[in-house]
Amino acid sequence: MSRLKKTKGDKRKIRHARVRAKISGTSIRPRLNVYRSLTSLSVQLVDDTTGKTLVGLSSKTQKVDGVEVGDRKGKVAISYVLGKIMAEKAKELNISSVVFDRGGFAFHGRVKAVADGARDGGLQF
């Protein structure tokens, strides 16, 4: 029997599909994809024309010490640092402009911190 009520995860997947129908990344302007779980955050630069991930970072594997985060604390500070590191890695690949894909998540908190860090690192959305 199918369930009638949609869960939060179901609703997020619907929002993500709606956004992904409108945006896609190219080799010149890749898609900056954000996935947020309860414990970690992962960020990827994706070229959708070839279906390849150019750069991928995760808060579980990336060292985030020694970067100025302002008044941010905890997971939001880690997210900001991931955005800055992603901007540095994108510059190494000669990428200066990206399409931001929030993954169906609301644009606040950790997702916004990634965007702010990437912008402060020099990426343009």
C-alpha positions, 0 to 999 in steps of 0.5 A: 500500500502506498503512503499518502503523506509525503515526508520531508525527504520526499518534498526535498526531492521534488524541489530539487527535481524542479530546480534541476529542470531549470539549471545545468552546469557546463565545462565553462560554468559548472554546477556547484552542488550542495548536499546537507545531512544531519552530520556533514555537508558535501559540495561538488563542482559538476559538469553536466554536459559530460556527467563528470564531477570536477571537484568534490569536498566533504566536511568529513574529510576536509581539514578546515582549520586556520581560516577566518570565519567571522562570527560563525560557529559550529557547522555553519563555520565549517560550511563557510570554510568548505565554500572558500576551499571550493572557490580556491580549487575552482580557481586552480581549474580556471573556473570563475563562474558557477551555477549554484544548486542548493539541492532542494534545501532552503537557502539559509544556515549551512547552505547559505554559508557555503554560498557566502564562502564561495563568493568570498573566495572569488566565485561568481554566481 
